């Protein structure tokens, strides 16, 4: 095994400037009474809401709900409004309060742990590291167990209740069996509706609820996957039970195509078929090998929801209407943002085959170093959106944002060919162009990588991308005296070929913070797994001083700020006015149409109900979006000169003159020994919290999580007992 050690300077940690220490001391939050009241109110509403949903099957909650329905039946909105207030209104109220909370108490001044000794946190301690759920934290495991117990408990309760109910009828045993099968089919369907409440919450990318609990969209998608499996399992059983009962009764075909004023069966069949197709193509083997098939079939969610509404009607649908309404608002805002064509400031191909893209953004569009964006290139596909981690720090510049793209599939291969062809034809008449559209940025509300004094960053291949943003962010903050807690940082990077190490030149650490070796203990452990020795060219080529030909296409404007993570005032007004618009439209329909003309068909009332939801978002919320867009354009005109100078600056920085190589150790023909590396690091930092962030394939995440768990629970007898906090930053749809 060959090993290459570059010269390293010992960091003089005692020379950290006083400004940094001052900021660290100020990081403790001030818990005002208003903040406490807001948090308590949101937690109270959420707790009651969850209890109503989880114990909905019990006689006690059922009795309370029946009394509520009887008391509000004669009101303007009738039973639909009563059901909406119980099951959907609470989550919308929490969303309203969340905007107030996030605006009043931003997490830019991040909280730090001031306890004398390190302590465990349920959401960063890996509990399960292998199995169908992947790496599961202790808090996630508790949530999974609660859901499983709720589902099993509900099935047992409904079975007992159904048996008691049917035994009251004097029917032949065969008919009792048919009736019992239909009864359980209906109850399984109601359980599926309750799961649908949670199904759409994790996939609202710019959702204020995800921002409130600081769970980024790329992490929340796994909850959507889990809930999707559970929801479709229950809906499939719901359909199978009815098919079985109708088949035994001998009227299967007649019932399948039945379209009554109450429950319309045919729309339910169509909805279930659309759901089954989405479910089948979302399974991991299909999703991994046929992503485009998964992506296109998942657009059937519109068919799934619309025909489900027609199947169950407005009253039952109002149970899940709140979260779906939040999703519709998020989807419309994303649609508006994604229509903007964005300047491609710089596009270059690096020696390892990785592409670096830099886009123009407005100064008021903020993000942090662990954000990601969705990119669409219309010349390649008008439908495909691909997520990429941001490789630039927000402190690198106000007017641009960068991503690294590894060439893996057809889409990325075509993108590289387009960039290379543009470079070759740059002096001639070039008809090639790149029309880029951006969604995002999305990510953590708070920069949690700055909350640990001790950081271990584990990357596999292109997984180094977000860590380059983290390192740049830390170096900028140290140089500028901004709040920054990390003092000991170790990067563990596994790559296949040594030329991939040229990606470190993305960070020009010499110009960012020339004296960083004296202010932070930074070490980069690089493991080249498919080379036993350095290549012959490695000694001749200096990857840190290679010029990467870049292209610039002024083929649009800045990124749009129309994103849920953007302006809190406009985003809050958008949600509030869209909600009031939906309520106003439904009130008008209820008074001047449903009541006046005695419209009682469930399927039709459900269709009108969801139309009012969409109309509230597009017609009323659209007014806020237009105002937001006009404000953005006015702001953009003031910064055009700054943007042009930023473009010139970025284009002039094509040669990476980085000193990160001075803290890099390269090992050839080996893989990281996490036990050895983690033990060495914990012995150095002593009794402390250690933040571990991993970005890479599932196998790497599992290995790192397993080592974190081992270090935390199997090595409790060590003198210096550090606690490793596991965090994953891998986007795996």
C-alpha distance (Angstrom), angle and dihedral (degrees) to the residues before:
residue distance angle dihedral
X1 . . .
X2 3.78 . .
X3 3.79 120.0 .
X4 3.77 130.5 -165.6
X5 3.82 118.8 -162.6
X6 3.77 118.2 -170.9
X7 3.74 119.2 -153.6
X8 3.79 112.5 -86.5
X9 3.76 133.0 -165.7
X10 3.79 118.9 -139.4
X11 3.81 107.2 -114.4
X12 3.78 113.1 -121.1
X13 3.80 97.2 -139.9
X14 3.78 92.3 178.2
X15 3.79 90.6 66.4
X16 3.80 95.3 65.6
X17 3.78 105.0 136.3
X18 3.76 121.1 -103.8
X19 3.79 92.1 -119.1
X20 3.79 90.7 65.8
X21 3.80 91.7 50.1
X22 3.79 91.2 48.8
X23 3.79 92.4 52.9
X24 3.80 90.8 48.0
X25 3.78 91.0 54.9
X26 3.78 91.2 50.5
X27 3.78 93.4 53.7
X28 3.83 95.0 91.5
X29 3.82 108.1 105.9
X30 3.79 123.0 -120.1
X31 3.78 107.0 -128.3
X32 3.78 103.5 -148.8
X33 3.83 121.1 -167.3
X34 3.81 89.2 -113.5
X35 3.79 91.5 55.4
X36 3.81 91.1 48.3
X37 3.81 91.9 48.8
X38 3.82 92.2 49.5
X39 3.80 93.5 49.0
X40 3.79 92.6 45.5
X41 3.79 92.0 48.9
X42 3.81 93.1 50.0
X43 3.81 92.5 46.1
X44 3.81 91.5 48.5
X45 3.81 93.2 50.8
X46 3.80 91.4 45.1
X47 3.83 93.8 48.4
X48 3.81 93.6 50.2
X49 3.82 90.8 45.2
X50 3.81 92.5 51.4
X51 3.81 92.0 47.3
X52 3.81 91.2 52.1
X53 3.82 91.0 50.8
X54 3.81 97.0 43.2
X55 3.81 95.5 43.5
X56 3.79 95.6 37.2
X57 3.81 90.6 114.4
X58 3.81 94.9 57.1
X59 3.79 122.4 99.1
X60 3.82 92.8 -123.3
X61 3.83 96.0 55.7
X62 3.79 91.0 38.5
X63 3.81 90.4 54.7
X64 3.83 91.6 49.8
X65 3.81 91.6 48.8
X66 3.81 91.5 49.3
X67 3.81 91.3 51.9
X68 3.82 89.2 49.4
X69 3.82 91.7 50.4
X70 3.80 92.3 48.9
X71 3.79 91.9 49.3
X72 3.83 94.9 49.8
X73 3.79 100.8 35.1
X74 3.81 94.7 104.2
X75 3.82 96.0 48.9
X76 3.80 126.1 109.7
X77 3.81 95.8 -89.9
X78 3.79 96.7 34.9
X79 3.79 122.5 -159.4
X80 3.81 91.0 -24.7
X81 3.80 90.5 60.6
X82 3.80 92.0 44.4
X83 3.80 91.5 52.6
X84 3.81 91.3 45.2
X85 3.82 91.6 52.6
X86 3.81 92.3 53.2
X87 3.82 101.4 42.4
X88 3.83 108.3 20.3
X89 3.80 108.5 24.7
X90 3.85 95.2 65.8
X91 3.81 93.5 61.5
X92 3.82 90.8 47.7
X93 3.81 91.2 49.7
X94 3.81 89.6 50.7
X95 3.83 88.4 51.2
X96 3.83 90.7 53.2
X97 3.81 91.6 49.1
X98 3.80 90.7 45.0
X99 3.81 91.4 61.1
X100 3.79 89.4 53.5
X101 3.79 91.1 47.4
X102 3.82 96.5 46.8
X103 3.82 91.9 45.8
X104 3.80 95.2 46.1
X105 3.79 96.4 41.3
X106 3.82 109.6 31.2
X107 3.77 116.8 -173.0
X108 3.78 95.7 -134.1
X109 3.80 88.2 106.0
X110 3.75 91.5 59.3
X111 3.78 122.7 -151.6
X112 3.77 121.1 -113.3
X113 3.76 131.0 -159.0
X114 3.79 108.1 -106.7
X115 3.81 96.4 179.8
X116 3.77 115.7 125.0
X117 3.79 93.1 -127.9
X118 3.81 130.4 39.1
X119 3.79 115.8 -99.6
X120 3.78 138.8 -164.1
X121 3.79 123.4 -103.3
X122 3.78 118.8 -158.7
X123 3.81 93.7 -139.7
X124 3.84 95.7 52.5
X125 3.81 100.9 41.4
X126 3.84 111.9 91.6
X127 3.81 109.8 -132.7
X128 3.82 100.7 171.3
X129 3.79 118.3 28.0
X130 3.80 101.5 172.3
X131 3.77 135.5 37.0
X132 3.81 138.3 63.9
X133 3.81 93.6 -44.3
X134 3.82 95.8 52.5
X135 3.80 116.5 -145.3
X136 3.81 108.4 -2.2
X137 3.80 124.6 -172.0
X138 3.79 122.5 -141.3
X139 3.82 92.4 -103.5
X140 3.81 91.4 49.2
X141 3.79 90.3 49.3
X142 3.80 90.1 53.8
X143 3.81 89.4 51.5
X144 3.82 92.1 49.2
X145 3.81 91.7 49.5
X146 3.81 91.9 48.9
X147 3.81 91.5 51.1
X148 3.81 92.7 47.5
X149 3.80 92.6 48.3
X150 3.80 90.6 46.9
X151 3.81 92.7 51.7
X152 3.81 94.5 45.0
X153 3.79 92.0 43.2
X154 3.81 91.8 49.9
X155 3.82 91.7 49.7
X156 3.81 91.4 49.9
X157 3.80 92.2 46.3
X158 3.81 93.3 48.0
X159 3.81 91.0 47.3
X160 3.81 92.2 53.4
X161 3.80 93.0 41.6
X162 3.82 92.4 47.7
X163 3.80 92.2 49.4
X164 3.82 91.0 52.1
X165 3.80 92.1 46.0
X166 3.81 96.4 49.1
X167 3.79 92.9 44.2
X168 3.82 87.8 67.0
X169 3.80 90.3 67.2
X170 3.78 120.0 80.3
X171 3.80 97.0 -134.0
X172 3.80 133.5 138.2
X173 3.80 114.0 -90.3
X174 3.80 91.8 -111.8
X175 3.81 92.6 56.1
X176 3.80 89.8 44.4
X177 3.82 88.1 56.9
X178 3.80 92.3 49.8
X179 3.79 91.0 48.0
X180 3.81 91.8 48.2
X181 3.82 91.8 51.3
X182 3.81 91.1 50.9
X183 3.81 91.4 45.5
X184 3.83 92.0 53.2
X185 3.81 90.3 44.5
X186 3.80 89.8 56.7
X187 3.81 92.6 46.7
X188 3.82 91.9 49.3
X189 3.79 87.8 52.5
X190 3.82 91.3 52.5
X191 3.82 89.2 50.4
X192 3.82 88.3 52.0
X193 3.82 89.9 53.1
X194 3.82 90.0 52.5
X195 3.83 89.5 51.6
X196 3.81 88.9 50.3
X197 3.81 87.2 64.1
X198 3.80 88.9 69.2
X199 3.82 97.3 32.5
X200 3.82 96.9 79.0
X201 3.81 99.1 39.3
X202 3.85 97.5 78.0
X203 3.83 95.4 49.4
X204 3.79 97.4 56.4
X205 3.81 93.5 103.9
X206 3.79 98.6 -161.9
X207 3.80 94.8 32.3
X208 3.78 116.0 152.4
X209 3.81 87.6 -142.2
X210 3.81 92.3 61.2
X211 3.80 88.7 46.8
X212 3.80 90.8 49.9
X213 3.82 94.1 55.7
X214 3.83 91.4 34.0
X215 3.80 96.6 -123.3
X216 3.83 111.2 142.9
X217 3.78 120.7 -137.6
X218 3.82 94.8 -112.5
X219 3.81 89.0 59.1
X220 3.81 95.1 40.8
X221 3.82 92.1 56.6
X222 3.80 89.8 76.0
X223 3.81 88.5 60.7
X224 3.80 88.5 52.1
X225 3.82 89.1 51.8
X226 3.81 92.7 50.2
X227 3.80 93.0 45.4
X228 3.80 90.6 44.9
X229 3.80 91.3 57.6
X230 3.81 91.6 47.9
X231 3.81 94.5 44.7
X232 3.80 94.6 48.8
X233 3.80 91.0 44.4
X234 3.81 89.9 56.5
X235 3.82 93.8 43.2
X236 3.81 90.5 48.3
X237 3.80 90.9 52.0
X238 3.81 88.1 46.5
X239 3.80 90.4 56.3
X240 3.81 95.3 41.0
X241 3.80 93.2 51.7
X242 3.80 91.5 53.8
X243 3.81 92.6 43.9
X244 3.81 89.0 50.9
X245 3.82 93.3 48.8
X246 3.80 94.0 45.6
X247 3.79 91.4 45.5
X248 3.80 91.6 52.8
X249 3.80 89.9 47.3
X250 3.82 90.3 50.8
X251 3.82 98.3 -122.7
X252 3.81 101.9 94.8
X253 3.83 100.3 130.4
X254 3.79 93.2 42.8
X255 3.81 92.6 53.1
X256 3.83 94.7 43.5
X257 3.82 92.9 60.3
X258 3.81 95.2 36.9
X259 3.80 115.5 128.6
X260 3.81 109.2 -173.0
X261 3.81 129.3 171.8
X262 3.81 89.3 -107.3
X263 3.82 114.7 35.4
X264 3.81 113.3 10.7
X265 3.81 107.7 -155.1
X266 3.81 100.5 -168.6
X267 3.83 94.6 61.5
X268 3.82 87.0 49.5
X269 3.81 90.2 54.3
X270 3.82 91.1 50.1
X271 3.81 91.6 47.5
X272 3.81 92.1 49.2
X273 3.81 92.6 48.8
X274 3.82 90.7 51.0
X275 3.81 89.5 48.4
X276 3.80 92.7 48.9
X277 3.80 91.2 51.1
X278 3.81 90.9 50.9
X279 3.80 90.2 45.9
X280 3.81 94.6 50.3
X281 3.82 94.2 48.5
X282 3.82 92.4 45.3
X283 3.81 93.6 62.1
X284 3.79 110.6 116.8
X285 3.85 99.3 -108.9
X286 3.82 91.5 51.3
X287 3.80 93.7 41.0
X288 3.79 92.0 50.5
X289 3.81 99.4 43.8
X290 3.81 100.9 29.0
X291 3.79 103.9 32.1
X292 3.80 94.3 155.9
X293 3.81 90.3 55.0
X294 3.81 89.1 51.2
X295 3.80 92.2 46.6
X296 3.80 97.0 49.8
X297 3.81 96.6 42.7
X298 3.80 90.0 49.3
X299 3.81 88.5 65.9
X300 3.80 84.7 73.9
X301 3.81 86.4 83.8
X302 3.82 86.3 96.4
X303 3.82 90.6 58.8
X304 3.79 89.8 43.2
X305 3.83 94.6 53.8
X306 3.82 99.2 37.9
X307 3.80 95.1 49.6
X308 3.80 91.2 42.3
X309 3.82 88.0 56.8
X310 3.80 90.2 50.3
X311 3.80 89.6 48.8
X312 3.82 98.1 51.1
X313 3.82 103.0 25.5
X314 3.79 132.3 -135.8
X315 3.82 98.0 -62.9
X316 3.81 97.2 57.3
X317 3.80 93.4 35.2
X318 3.82 90.4 56.2
X319 3.83 85.9 70.9
X320 3.83 90.6 70.9
X321 3.81 97.8 23.9
X322 3.84 96.6 100.7
X323 3.82 99.3 62.1
X324 3.81 91.2 38.7
X325 3.81 88.9 51.9
X326 3.83 89.9 53.2
X327 3.80 88.5 50.9
X328 3.83 91.7 50.4
X329 3.82 89.9 51.9
X330 3.80 91.6 49.6
X331 3.81 92.0 46.3
X332 3.81 93.4 51.2
X333 3.81 92.1 48.6
X334 3.81 90.6 49.3
X335 3.80 89.3 50.1
X336 3.80 90.5 53.9
X337 3.81 93.2 47.7
X338 3.80 94.4 46.2
X339 3.82 93.3 57.7
X340 3.82 91.2 71.4
X341 3.81 116.7 99.2
X342 3.79 109.2 -137.1
X343 3.82 130.5 -147.0
X344 3.79 111.9 -110.4
X345 3.81 98.5 -144.4
X346 3.78 95.6 -177.2
X347 3.80 137.7 1.5
X348 3.79 122.2 178.8
X349 3.81 140.8 163.1
X350 3.80 114.9 -131.4
X351 3.84 124.0 -148.7
X352 3.81 92.5 -102.2
X353 3.81 90.5 57.0
X354 3.79 95.6 -104.0
X355 3.80 119.1 135.6
X356 3.78 123.1 -136.4
X357 3.81 116.3 -155.6
X358 3.78 124.3 -173.5
X359 3.81 120.0 -167.9
X360 3.78 132.2 -166.7
X361 3.82 116.7 -111.6
X362 3.80 135.4 176.4
X363 3.78 118.0 -103.6
X364 3.81 92.8 -120.9
X365 3.82 93.3 58.9
X366 3.79 103.7 93.0
X367 3.79 130.6 -166.4
X368 3.78 138.4 159.2
X369 3.77 133.7 -124.2
X370 3.82 93.7 -92.4
X371 3.79 95.8 54.8
X372 3.79 129.0 116.8
X373 3.78 136.7 -161.7
X374 3.80 136.6 -153.0
X375 3.81 114.3 -124.5
X376 3.79 128.4 -159.4
X377 3.81 124.0 -174.3
X378 3.79 107.8 -165.1
X379 3.80 94.7 -158.3
X380 3.82 88.1 61.6
X381 3.81 100.5 37.6
X382 3.78 134.9 -16.5
X383 3.81 92.3 -153.2
X384 3.80 107.8 37.5
X385 3.80 120.7 94.9
X386 3.80 119.3 -174.8
X387 3.83 124.7 -162.2
X388 3.81 119.8 -134.0
X389 3.79 131.1 179.4
X390 3.77 114.2 -119.8
X391 3.81 111.9 -109.2
X392 3.81 96.4 -170.0
X393 3.77 128.8 77.6
X394 3.82 119.4 -125.2
X395 3.80 85.4 -123.1
X396 3.82 91.6 60.0
X397 3.80 88.3 78.5
X398 3.79 141.3 -36.3
X399 3.79 96.0 -126.6
X400 3.78 106.2 51.2
X401 3.79 143.0 47.3
X402 3.82 126.8 -164.8
X403 3.80 137.6 -155.6
X404 3.80 134.7 -174.3
X405 3.81 117.3 -135.6
X406 3.79 122.4 -161.4
X407 3.81 113.9 -151.8
X408 3.81 104.7 -121.4
X409 3.81 111.4 132.5
X410 3.79 142.8 23.4
X411 3.80 95.3 -78.0
X412 3.81 95.8 51.6
X413 3.82 91.2 42.1
X414 3.81 90.8 55.4
X415 3.80 90.0 47.1
X416 3.80 91.6 54.4
X417 3.81 91.2 48.2
X418 3.80 90.5 51.2
X419 3.82 92.2 51.6
X420 3.82 93.3 45.5
X421 3.81 92.1 48.0
X422 3.77 90.7 49.6
X423 3.81 91.0 52.5
X424 3.82 91.5 49.7
X425 3.81 93.5 48.9
X426 3.79 96.1 39.4
X427 3.81 93.6 112.4
X428 3.78 94.2 45.6
X429 3.77 135.1 56.0
X430 3.77 99.6 -61.2
X431 3.77 115.7 -162.6
X432 3.82 91.8 176.4
X433 3.78 117.2 105.7
X434 3.78 139.2 167.6
X435 3.79 117.3 -139.4
X436 3.79 105.1 -167.4
X437 3.79 127.2 -170.2
X438 3.79 123.9 -171.7
X439 3.80 135.9 -154.5
X440 3.78 118.5 -166.6
X441 2.92 148.8 -32.7
X442 3.79 97.1 -127.2
X443 3.77 130.5 169.6
X444 3.78 144.2 98.0
X445 3.78 116.8 -9.9
X446 3.80 89.7 -139.7
X447 3.83 127.2 39.6
X448 3.79 95.1 -116.2
X449 3.81 91.9 177.5
X450 3.81 86.2 73.7
X451 3.81 93.1 56.0
X452 3.80 96.3 75.3
X453 3.79 126.6 72.4
X454 3.79 87.8 -157.8
X455 3.80 121.2 47.7
X456 3.79 133.6 -177.7
X457 3.81 113.6 -170.3
X458 3.82 114.4 -166.8
X459 3.81 117.4 -168.8
X460 3.76 136.3 175.5
X461 3.82 115.5 -154.5
X462 3.81 111.5 -56.4
X463 3.81 86.9 9.4
X464 3.81 85.3 91.7
X465 3.81 87.9 77.7
X466 3.85 99.5 90.0
X467 3.79 90.3 40.0
X468 3.79 90.9 58.3
X469 3.80 86.1 57.6
X470 3.82 90.1 48.6
X471 3.81 93.3 49.8
X472 3.79 91.9 47.0
X473 3.80 90.0 48.3
X474 3.80 92.6 50.8
X475 3.82 93.4 47.0
X476 3.81 91.9 48.9
X477 3.79 91.9 49.6
X478 3.78 93.4 48.4
X479 3.79 92.0 48.8
X480 3.82 93.5 46.2
X481 3.80 95.5 42.1
X482 3.79 94.3 -118.2
X483 3.80 124.7 150.1
X484 3.79 108.2 -72.1
X485 3.78 125.7 151.7
X486 3.86 104.5 -174.2
X487 3.81 112.9 104.5
X488 3.80 101.6 154.2
X489 3.80 116.6 45.4
X490 3.79 127.7 171.6
X491 3.80 121.3 -175.5
X492 3.82 116.8 -159.2
X493 3.79 109.0 -166.5
X494 3.81 125.0 -179.9
X495 3.82 115.5 -164.6
X496 3.79 134.0 168.8
X497 3.83 99.9 -138.2
X498 3.78 130.0 26.7
X499 3.82 93.7 -125.3
X500 3.83 88.4 71.6
X501 3.81 88.0 71.8
X502 3.81 87.4 75.1
X503 3.82 86.6 81.4
X504 3.80 87.4 80.5
X505 3.80 87.4 73.5
X506 3.80 87.5 72.8
X507 3.81 85.1 84.2
X508 3.77 114.9 65.3
X509 3.78 92.8 -159.8
X510 3.79 92.9 168.4
X511 3.79 92.3 65.4
X512 3.81 95.2 35.9
X513 3.80 97.9 51.5
X514 3.84 114.6 -9.1
X515 3.80 93.5 -174.9
X516 3.81 98.1 45.9
X517 3.88 95.0 124.1
X518 3.81 87.8 65.7
X519 3.81 94.1 48.5
X520 3.79 105.7 41.5
X521 3.79 135.1 29.2
X522 3.81 100.1 -127.2
X523 3.80 124.6 169.2
X524 3.80 128.7 172.0
X525 3.81 116.1 -157.2
X526 3.82 108.6 -165.0
X527 3.81 120.3 -169.7
X528 3.82 117.9 -164.5
X529 3.79 102.9 -159.9
X530 3.83 102.7 -176.1
X531 3.82 99.9 43.6
X532 3.77 124.3 68.6
X533 3.82 92.8 -169.8
X534 3.80 137.7 18.6
X535 3.80 113.3 -83.3
X536 3.81 118.2 -105.8
X537 3.81 91.0 -112.7
X538 3.79 93.9 51.6
X539 3.75 94.4 81.6
X540 3.81 91.6 48.4
X541 3.79 99.2 45.7
X542 3.77 120.9 65.6
X543 3.78 103.3 -154.3
X544 3.78 90.1 -167.8
X545 3.79 93.8 62.6
X546 3.79 102.4 43.3
X547 3.77 118.5 125.8
X548 3.78 112.4 -132.7
X549 3.81 112.0 -154.8
X550 3.79 107.5 -128.1
X551 3.76 132.7 -163.8
X552 3.78 128.9 -149.3
X553 3.78 124.0 -157.0
X554 3.78 117.4 -173.0
X555 3.77 89.8 -160.3
X556 3.79 102.0 137.1
X557 3.79 139.3 -11.8
X558 3.80 140.4 -84.2
X559 3.78 121.1 -47.0
X560 3.77 112.0 -82.5
X561 3.80 118.4 -106.2
X562 3.81 91.2 -147.6
X563 3.79 94.3 116.8
X564 3.79 132.6 117.8
X565 3.80 90.1 -117.8
X566 3.81 91.5 53.4
X567 3.81 128.2 78.0
X568 3.82 107.0 3.5
X569 3.80 94.1 -156.0
X570 3.80 95.5 53.5
X571 3.80 92.5 39.3
X572 3.81 90.9 51.2
X573 3.81 92.8 47.3
X574 3.80 89.1 48.8
X575 3.81 92.7 55.2
X576 3.81 95.2 42.7
X577 3.82 97.2 45.7
X578 3.81 92.4 43.1
X579 3.81 88.8 54.0
X580 3.80 93.6 48.5
X581 3.80 89.4 45.5
X582 3.80 90.7 54.4
X583 3.82 91.6 48.3
X584 3.82 91.8 47.4
X585 3.81 93.3 49.7
X586 3.79 92.4 48.3
X587 3.83 91.4 47.7
X588 3.81 90.6 53.0
X589 3.79 91.7 47.6
X590 3.80 91.7 46.8
X591 3.83 94.4 51.2
X592 3.78 102.9 34.8
X593 3.80 100.9 32.4
X594 3.81 117.7 16.8
X595 3.81 96.9 39.8
X596 3.79 96.5 33.9
X597 3.80 95.6 51.0
X598 3.83 97.6 28.2
X599 3.81 95.4 -119.9
X600 3.82 105.3 -174.4
X601 3.80 104.8 156.4
X602 3.80 105.9 121.9
X603 3.79 95.2 -151.2
X604 3.80 92.9 51.2
X605 3.80 94.5 44.9
X606 3.80 88.6 50.4
X607 3.80 91.7 50.9
X608 3.81 91.3 50.5
X609 3.83 90.2 46.0
X610 3.79 93.8 56.9
X611 3.83 89.7 42.6
X612 3.81 88.2 57.8
X613 3.82 88.8 52.0
X614 3.80 92.4 53.2
X615 3.83 92.3 42.8
X616 3.79 91.4 52.4
X617 3.80 90.6 53.7
X618 3.82 98.4 42.1
X619 3.81 101.6 36.3
X620 3.81 103.1 32.8
X621 3.80 101.1 22.5
X622 3.81 87.6 42.6
X623 3.82 89.0 66.3
X624 3.81 89.3 60.4
X625 3.81 90.8 45.8
X626 3.82 91.3 52.6
X627 3.82 91.1 48.0
X628 3.80 89.4 47.6
X629 3.82 90.6 50.5
X630 3.83 92.6 49.4
X631 3.79 90.5 49.4
X632 3.79 89.5 50.0
X633 3.83 92.3 50.9
X634 3.80 91.1 49.7
X635 3.79 90.0 50.7
X636 3.83 91.4 46.1
X637 3.82 93.1 56.3
X638 3.80 90.2 59.3
X639 3.79 93.0 54.8
X640 3.83 101.2 42.3
X641 3.79 92.3 105.1
X642 3.80 91.6 50.8
X643 3.80 90.7 48.7
X644 3.81 92.7 53.0
X645 3.80 91.4 50.6
X646 3.82 89.1 48.2
X647 3.81 90.1 54.0
X648 3.79 90.9 52.6
X649 3.80 90.4 48.8
X650 3.80 93.8 50.8
X651 3.80 93.4 46.2
X652 3.79 91.4 49.8
X653 3.82 91.9 54.4
X654 3.78 98.3 70.8
X655 3.78 95.7 125.2
X656 3.76 115.5 74.3
X657 3.80 111.3 -144.1
X658 3.76 97.9 -179.3
X659 3.76 130.6 167.7
X660 3.81 94.5 -163.6
X661 3.80 86.6 102.0
X662 3.81 87.0 72.0
X663 3.82 90.3 67.7
X664 3.80 96.0 39.0
X665 3.80 125.2 105.7
X666 3.82 116.0 -168.1
X667 3.80 122.0 -157.8
X668 3.79 119.8 -171.3
X669 3.78 127.8 -149.6
X670 3.80 96.5 11.3
X671 3.76 142.9 93.3
X672 3.81 127.1 -133.6
X673 3.79 115.4 -81.5
X674 3.80 97.0 -146.3
X675 3.78 94.7 -173.0
X676 3.79 92.0 56.0
X677 3.81 95.0 42.1
X678 3.81 95.5 45.4
X679 3.81 93.1 45.9
X680 3.79 92.0 49.7
X681 3.80 91.3 49.1
X682 3.82 94.3 47.2
X683 3.81 91.3 48.8
X684 3.80 88.5 54.0
X685 3.82 98.0 49.0
X686 3.81 96.0 36.9
X687 3.80 125.6 -160.2
X688 3.81 99.2 3.2
X689 3.78 147.2 112.6
X690 3.81 112.9 -88.5
X691 3.78 119.4 -162.5
X692 3.80 113.6 -146.4
X693 3.80 118.3 -166.5
X694 3.80 119.9 -177.1
X695 3.79 128.6 -169.4
X696 3.77 117.2 -179.7
X697 3.81 145.0 72.5
X698 3.80 123.6 -27.1
X699 3.82 92.4 -100.3
X700 3.80 91.5 56.6
X701 3.80 92.1 47.4
X702 3.78 90.6 50.5
X703 3.82 93.0 49.3
X704 3.79 93.2 49.2
X705 3.82 92.9 45.0
X706 3.81 90.1 49.8
X707 3.80 90.9 52.3
X708 3.82 92.0 47.5
X709 3.80 89.8 52.3
X710 3.79 91.4 46.4
X711 3.79 92.8 49.9
X712 3.80 91.7 48.2
X713 3.81 100.1 46.0
X714 3.82 109.1 18.6
X715 3.80 99.6 46.1
X716 3.79 101.1 49.2
X717 3.80 93.2 129.2
X718 3.79 96.3 67.7
X719 3.78 119.1 113.9
X720 3.80 93.8 -128.6
X721 3.77 102.2 46.7
X722 3.81 110.1 -171.7
X723 3.81 124.0 -179.6
X724 3.80 117.8 -134.4
X725 3.81 116.1 -146.1
X726 3.81 112.0 -156.6
X727 3.83 119.6 -144.2
X728 3.79 126.0 172.6
X729 3.79 124.2 -152.2
X730 3.78 101.0 179.1
X731 3.79 123.2 125.7
X732 3.79 107.4 -145.5
X733 3.81 114.2 165.1
